[in-house]
Amino acid sequence: MTYAEKTAELYNMINSGQLLEAFEKFYAENVVMQEMGEAPREGKETNRAFEVGFLNSIEAVHGAGVNNITSDESKAVVMVENWMDLTFKGGHRVKMEQVCVQQWEGEQIINERFYHR
């Protein structure tokens, strides 16, 4: 399976409500994740807690999808353009659009950066 195919499977799981299961399957123990303009979060435990907090902040999911996936298979790098339409607790609805750049090592992501507006 190519890295682009693995990323497609990852996002299929996320968009079907299996974010934490996808996280466990596709992210390495030493993963470093970084939101645009924020300090990197290091390690799977730290990033799992961030994802749980994100999920707990959501009141409703109105939709999500992937617009594009591209990869440099020789460098194990994948880029994903995706979106989520969410209402957060307290009633704030937002359509989040972002590009994620993933560095894979074997079967798991070791680094991921998010660029969003």
C-alpha positions as CSV (number, residue, x, y, z in Angstrom):
1,M,0.0,0.0,0.0
2,T,1.4,3.4,-0.9
3,Y,1.7,6.3,1.6
4,A,-1.1,8.1,-0.3
5,E,-3.3,5.1,0.0
6,K,-2.5,4.9,3.8
7,T,-3.5,8.5,4.1
8,A,-6.7,8.0,2.3
9,E,-7.5,5.1,4.7
10,L,-6.6,7.4,7.6
11,Y,-9.0,10.1,6.5
12,N,-11.8,7.6,5.7
13,M,-11.6,6.5,9.3
14,I,-11.5,10.0,10.6
15,N,-14.4,11.1,8.5
16,S,-16.5,8.1,9.6
17,G,-16.1,9.0,13.2
18,Q,-13.1,6.8,14.1
19,L,-10.5,9.6,14.8
20,L,-9.0,7.9,17.9
21,E,-8.9,4.5,16.2
22,A,-7.1,6.1,13.2
23,F,-4.7,7.9,15.5
24,E,-3.8,4.6,17.3
25,K,-3.2,2.8,14.0
26,F,-1.4,5.4,11.9
27,Y,0.7,7.5,14.4
28,A,4.1,6.5,15.8
29,E,4.9,6.6,19.5
30,N,7.4,9.4,18.8
31,V,5.1,11.5,16.5
32,V,5.6,15.3,16.5
33,M,2.5,17.3,15.4
34,Q,2.3,21.0,15.0
35,E,-0.6,23.4,14.3
36,M,0.2,26.5,12.3
37,G,1.8,29.2,14.6
38,E,2.0,26.9,17.6
39,A,4.8,25.0,19.3
40,P,5.2,21.3,18.3
41,R,3.5,18.6,20.4
42,E,5.9,15.7,20.9
43,G,4.9,12.1,21.6
44,K,1.9,10.0,21.0
45,E,0.5,10.4,24.6
46,T,0.6,14.3,24.3
47,N,-1.0,14.2,20.9
48,R,-3.6,11.7,22.0
49,A,-4.6,14.1,24.8
50,F,-4.8,16.9,22.3
51,E,-7.1,14.9,20.0
52,V,-9.4,13.8,22.9
53,G,-9.7,17.5,23.9
54,F,-10.5,18.4,20.3
55,L,-13.2,15.7,20.1
56,N,-14.7,16.8,23.5
57,S,-15.0,20.4,22.2
58,I,-17.2,19.4,19.3
59,E,-21.0,19.6,19.7
60,A,-21.9,18.5,16.1
61,V,-20.2,17.4,12.9
62,H,-22.0,18.6,9.8
63,G,-19.6,17.2,7.3
64,A,-15.9,16.5,6.4
65,G,-14.0,15.6,3.3
66,V,-10.7,15.4,1.5
67,N,-10.2,17.5,-1.6
68,N,-6.8,16.3,-2.6
69,I,-4.0,13.9,-1.6
70,T,-0.6,14.0,-3.2
71,S,2.6,12.2,-2.3
72,D,6.3,11.9,-2.9
73,E,6.5,8.2,-2.3
74,S,10.3,8.1,-2.5
75,K,10.5,10.6,0.4
76,A,7.5,9.1,2.3
77,V,5.8,12.6,2.3
78,V,2.1,13.1,1.9
79,M,0.1,16.3,1.6
80,V,-3.7,16.4,2.2
81,E,-6.1,19.2,1.6
82,N,-9.2,18.6,3.7
83,W,-12.1,20.3,5.5
84,M,-14.5,19.8,8.4
85,D,-17.8,21.6,9.1
86,L,-18.2,21.6,12.9
87,T,-20.2,23.3,15.6
88,F,-18.2,23.6,18.8
89,K,-19.8,23.5,22.3
90,G,-21.2,26.9,22.9
91,G,-22.7,27.1,19.4
92,H,-19.8,28.4,17.3
93,R,-20.0,26.8,13.8
94,V,-17.0,26.8,11.5
95,K,-15.8,25.2,8.3
96,M,-12.2,24.4,8.9
97,E,-10.0,24.1,5.8
98,Q,-6.4,22.9,6.1
99,V,-3.4,21.3,4.4
100,C,-1.6,18.6,6.4
101,V,2.0,17.6,5.5
102,Q,2.8,14.1,6.8
103,Q,6.2,12.4,7.1
104,W,5.8,8.7,7.2
105,E,8.2,6.0,8.4
106,G,7.1,2.5,7.6
107,E,3.5,2.1,8.5
108,Q,3.1,5.3,10.7
109,I,3.3,9.0,10.6
110,I,6.3,10.4,12.6
111,N,5.7,14.1,11.8
112,E,2.6,16.1,10.8
113,R,2.2,19.9,10.3
114,F,-1.2,21.6,9.8
115,Y,-1.6,24.8,7.7
116,H,-5.1,26.2,8.0
117,R,-7.2,29.3,7.6
